[in-house]
Amino acid sequence: MRLVCKSDLKRFIVGLFAVFYLLAMAGFVKVPRFLIYNHTDSVPVGWYIIVPEFISGNVFKRGDLVCFIPPDDVRRFGVAHGIFRENDYLMKVVGALPGDSFSIKNSVRREFWVNGKYIGDVVRKNLPAAPFMEHPYGDFTVEDGMFLPIAPNPFSFDGRYYGTVPLSSIVFRVIPIWTER
C-alpha cells in the first residue's frame, strides 16, 4: 500500500486546477474567480490563488503578495512600452507601509533601499521613443493610505520607478500554488 505524500497531493490539486481552468477557457464550465496567472517576471511566473477578502480582511502587511490596479500614469506608460497589458493587475510584494521609509541613492548604481535594507539597483531600461519613468533621488516616507510595491526581480517595473500607490488600489492578496521557479 502506497502512502500519499504532500508532493502527490500538491500535484493532484494543481492538476485539478488545470483541468478546471481548461474547461473554463473552453466555455464548458463557469468557475468563480479564485485563480490568477502571472505572466511577467516581476514575481515568479505561474498560478496564484486569490485570498478571499473575508480571510485577509483587507489588512495588508509587509511581505504580502498583492495584485493592484496601477495609477493611470503608470498604466499608460506600462501599456505604451509593452511592460504589461491594458487590463492587467500588477502583482508585487508590499515593501513598505505608511510611516516606513525608502530611498533612491544618487550613486553610480542608483541604489534602492527600503527601511534601511538594500533591495536592488534602479536599472535604466532601454525603451525606445520615450523618456524612462523615474522616481526622483532622495529619502522618502510612505504617506498614510499608501504602500510601496516592490519585486524581487531587479528589472521589475515597481515602486523604485513610480513610487507609492494607494492601498485602496489593492484588489486582493495572492498565494503561489505553482510557479516556474
C-alpha positions, 0 to 999 in steps of 0.5 A, spaced: 500 500 500 502 506 497 502 512 502 500 519 499 505 524 500 504 532 500 508 532 493 502 527 490 497 531 493 500 538 491 500 535 484 493 532 484 490 539 486 494 543 481 492 538 476 485 539 478 486 546 477 488 545 470 483 541 468 478 546 471 481 552 468 481 548 461 474 547 461 473 554 463 477 557 457 473 552 453 466 555 455 464 548 458 464 550 465 463 557 469 468 557 475 468 563 480 474 567 480 479 564 485 485 563 480 490 568 477 496 567 472 502 571 472 505 572 466 511 577 467 517 576 471 516 581 476 514 575 481 515 568 479 511 566 473 505 561 474 498 560 478 496 564 484 490 563 488 486 569 490 485 570 498 478 571 499 477 578 502 473 575 508 480 571 510 485 577 509 480 582 511 483 587 507 489 588 512 495 588 508 502 587 511 509 587 509 511 581 505 504 580 502 503 578 495 498 583 492 495 584 485 493 592 484 490 596 479 496 601 477 495 609 477 493 611 470 500 614 469 503 608 470 498 604 466 499 608 460 506 608 460 506 600 462 501 599 456 505 604 451 512 600 452 509 593 452 511 592 460 504 589 461 497 589 458 491 594 458 487 590 463 492 587 467 493 587 475 500 588 477 502 583 482 508 585 487 510 584 494 508 590 499 515 593 501 513 598 505 507 601 509 505 608 511 510 611 516 516 606 513 521 609 509 525 608 502 530 611 498 533 612 491 541 613 492 544 618 487 550 613 486 553 610 480 548 604 481 542 608 483 541 604 489 534 602 492 533 601 499 527 600 503 527 601 511 534 601 511 535 594 507 538 594 500 533 591 495 536 592 488 539 597 483 534 602 479 536 599 472 535 604 466 531 600 461 532 601 454 525 603 451 525 606 445 521 613 443 520 615 450 523 618 456 524 612 462 519 613 468 523 615 474 522 616 481 526 622 483 533 621 488 532 622 495 529 619 502 522 618 502 516 616 507 510 612 505 504 617 506 498 614 510 493 610 505 499 608 501 504 602 500 510 601 496 510 595 491 516 592 490 519 585 486 524 581 487 526 581 480 531 587 479 528 589 472 521 589 475 517 595 473 515 597 481 515 602 486 523 604 485 520 607 478 513 610 480 513 610 487 507 609 492 500 607 490 494 607 494 492 601 498 485 602 496 488 600 489 489 593 492 484 588 489 486 582 493 492 578 496 495 572 492 498 565 494 503 561 489 500 554 488 505 553 482 510 557 479 516 556 474 521 557 479 
